[in-house]
Amino acid sequence: DKKRAAKFLTNCLKAFPKTRGNFLQALADLAAPETTPDLLTVHKECSYKVAENAHDYGPIGDLLYCSAALYRTTKKASYLDIITSYSHHPDKGGRNQAENALRGVSSAGNSPS
């Protein structure tokens, strides 16, 4: 059931903070509105970490996948804007992560317009 899956995945975000990427991708696929508060917490944390060290790809990936999940749950274009801004990142690693996050948004049947 969708609510149990959402609860499991948000618990995993808290239990495994260093390996959140797959959980965030799954939450994007699930697009469950009840996960928004937890996603906002992760988004804020990742934004702060990226601001501290813009070359650390762990927080960048988490920020992008979290933005994809928030876009899917809230439909707010500002989260999509965050992802697309990284498609012009000076480093290929940042660009690749943005492309992967955008693919996740599109492949979930929620193509950005």
N, C-alpha and C positions, 0 to 999 in steps of 0.2 A: 504494500500500500504506500502511496506517495508520501503521506505524512510521516510514516515510520522511516522511510528512506531519507527524508529531509532531516529528521531528528538525528538519525545515525550519522549523516554526513556533516551536520553542524557540530556534533560531538567530536567527530574526527578532526575538524579544524582546530578545536581547542586541545585535543589530546596529542596531535602531531603537528605542532606549529612549523616545524622545519621542512615538512613534506606535504604542503597543502595543495600543490598544483593539481593533482588528480582529483582531489575532493572538490576543488573549485570548479574544475571542468564538469564533473558530475552534477554539481549544483546548477551550473549553467544549463545543462541538458534537462534537468528536472524542472527548472523555472518555477519553483514553489515560492509564492509571495511571503509565506511565513518565515522564510530564511533571511529576509531582507535585514532585520536588525543585526543578526550575526555577520552577514556579509558587509554591512556598513562598518562594523567594528574592525573587521579584517582590512577593509579598504583604507580606513583611517590609519591603521598601524602600518600598512604597506606604503602608503603615501609618505608617511614620516620617515620610514627606513630608506626609501628611494631618495628623499630630499637630503638625507644624511650622506648617502653614498650612491651616486647615480650610476656607478659602474658595477654594482653588485647585482647580478642577473637574477638571483633568487627572489628578492623583493619585487623586481620589475615584473617577472613572470607572474608572481602572485597578484600584483596590482592589476595586471592586464586580464588574467583569468577571473579575478574577482569583479573587475569592471564588466566583463562579458556576462557574468552571472547576474550582476545588478541590472545591466541593460535588459536581460531576459525577464527579470522579475518586475522591474519598474517601468520599462519602456522609455526611460529618460535618455535622451540623446547625449547628454553630457558624459555618460559612461562610454558610449561608443566613440565620442570625440577623444577621450583619453587613449583608447586603443589605437585609433587612427593616427594620433600624434606620434606614436612610437614607430609607425611604419616609415618615418623619415629619420629615425634615430641614426646618429653617426656611425654606430657600430652594428655590424651584421647580426650579432646576437640579439640585440634589442629589436631590430627589424623582424627577425625570424619569430620571436615570441609574439610580436604584434600580429604577424600574418597568421600564426597558429590560433591566437585568440579570436581573430576575425573569422577564420574558417569555422571555429566552434560556434560562433553566433549564427553564421549562414547555414551551416549544416544542420542546425537544430530546427530548420524550417522557419526561421525568424530573420530572414535576410534584411540587413540594414538598408534603408532607402536613402 
